[in-house]
Structures are given as structure tokens and as C-alpha cells.
């Protein structure tokens, strides 16, 4: 994601700049906004079979391997409402991401745009059979260590279904 609110940088965008796109790795950086078409357009165009979402978590201390996206979002008035009127209450991530001393597993991706994107990705995956995971990154995470971890994650994801 791009910078948002009072943040001049977004660590998820910073780390993506350190990872090379390849024939099998496509990188996409989104504006931080509730826009289903923005996410769904990319998924429809690329038709990925494995998806790793990244987002900044300003208060996290470890990398958060998010396991569940809730069908909830906070609008600009801080009103909590469903993402999908007909969708399930939650969708679980389907990729097993490696755990390290620098990670923690959580089941609450919040109600902001990261959860929103994760939920929409989960809906796509339920229909397409693709697999997905999501990682919330602490705002001040060491970029070298983060890049090493994401290289490990991408290697593991590449092994899925090979």
C-alpha cells in the first residue's frame, strides 16, 4: 500500500521496491482506500493462483501473519459496516506462511483497508481456487530482515502445488 493518513511512507511499499518482479511474481501497490473495483480489477486481470498481501500495521511489534479477514470495514465516519451484504462473516487465509522469532499469528486483521483487501482477496480465492496469505508489517521493521523473511515466504509460496 501507499502512504496514508499521517504516514509519509508505507513499509509495505518500501519492501516491495526491494523484491524483484519475475515471470511468476507480479507486484502491485494500492492506494489506501475502500475501493472494491481497484482490488477486483487487478485480480480479474492477473488471475493469480497464489497471492501474498502486505500492509503496514503502525502499532505492531512483530510481523503479523493474518489468518482471518472479517466481513467488516470502518467507513470514513468510523461506522462499522459489512464489506459484503451476502458474504460470509469471515474468510480464512489459505497459505501457510513460515513462523519465525520475528512473527506472530493473529486472527484479527482489523477493519481498515488491509482487512478489506484481504477479505476481497479471500472472496476471489473461494471462487477461483487460488490460495492467499496476508502479512501486517510493523511500521519500523528492519528492511533487510524483512526482505530476507519475504524471500523465504516467496520461496515457500512458489513450492505450493509444484
N, C-alpha and C positions, 0 to 999 in steps of 0.2 A: 504494500500500500504506500501511497504518497503521504507526505506530511499532513497533519490535521490539527485542528484546534490551536493550542499554544505551542505545538511542537514544530520546530523548523526543519527537522529531519525525522525520517522513519527508519528504524533499524532494519525492517524487513526489506525496504528498497535498497538500503546500503549493502546488505549482504548479497542480494541478488546481483548487484553490479560486480561482485567477486566470483560469481559462478558463471561458467561459460555455457552458452546455449549450444546445443548439438542437434543432430538429426532426431534425437529422442527427447531432448529437454527443450521445452519452449517456456520462456519467461514472460510474465505479464504483470505489470504494475497498475493497480487501480486507484482511482480517486476514492477517498473515504466518504462514501455516500450510499444511502439506501436506494439502489437502482437495480432492480432485478434484471432488466434488459441488458445492462452493462455486463453482468456476470454471465447470463444465459447466452448472449450473443457469442462470447468467447468460447463457451463450452460447445455450442452448436457448430461453430466454425471449425474448431480444432478436433472435436470428438475424441478427447483423450481417454486412455484406458486406466491411467494412474494419475492422481492429482495430489500435489502437496501444497496446501495453503500456508502462508506465513503472515503473521500480523504482529504489531507491536503491542506489548502489554506494559503500560507505564509503571505499574506497581509490583510486577513480578520480580522475584529474585533468582529463579531458575527458569530454564526453558520449560514451557508448559505443553506437554503432549496432550492436546484436547481430544477427548474421546466421545463427546456428545455435544451436538448442536441442538438448541431448543427452538421451538417454533414461537419465538418471542423477539420483539425488537422494541427499542425505545425510539420514539419519533422525536422531532426537534422540540416538542413541548414536554419531553420526558414522560409521555404517556406510553405505557407498555401495551403493545398490541400484537396479535399473531402475524407472522410472516405470510402464512398461507391459511386461508379460511378452511380449506379442506385437507390440509396436510397433517401428518402425524405430529404428536406433541414433541417428539424429539427424533433425531436420526443419529445413529452411532457411526463413528469413523470406522473404516474397514481395513485400513492399512496398519500393520503392527510396526510401530516406529521404535528404534532402539533406545533403551533406557541406559542412562549413564549417571555418574555422580552429579552432573550438571542439569539433569532433567527431573521433572515430576509429572505424574499423570493426573489430569484433572477431568472432571465431568461437568464443568460449567464454563462455557466459553463466553459467558456474559450475555448481554442483549444489544451490543453495539454492532458495528458493521462487520467485524471479524466473525461473530456468531452468525450473522445474516448471510455472509458469503459461504460459510461452512454449511449452513442449512440448505442453501440453494444448490451447492455442490453435491450434498447428500441426496437431494431430490433427483438431480441428474444421474447420479450413480445408481440409484434404485431403479431407474428406467433403463439405463444403458448397460448395467453390469460392471461398470468401471469401479475402481477402488480409490479411496481417498483418505488423507490424513491432514491434520492441521497442527501447527506449532505456533504458540504465542511466545514472543521473544521479549525478554526484559529490555527496556529502553537503553540501558547502559551496558549491554552484553559485550564482552570482548569479541571483536570481529574475527580475529584469527581463530580463536577457539570455536566460535560459531560456524565459521566456514568449514573447519575440519569436521564438526559434527554433521553439517548438512551434506558434505561429501560422503560421509558414512551412510546417512539416510538415503541419499540418491542411489548409492551402490546397492543398498538393500531393496529399494523400490524397483530397481532395474531387474533384480533377481526374481521378483514376483511373477509367476506364470511363465517363466522361461523354460 
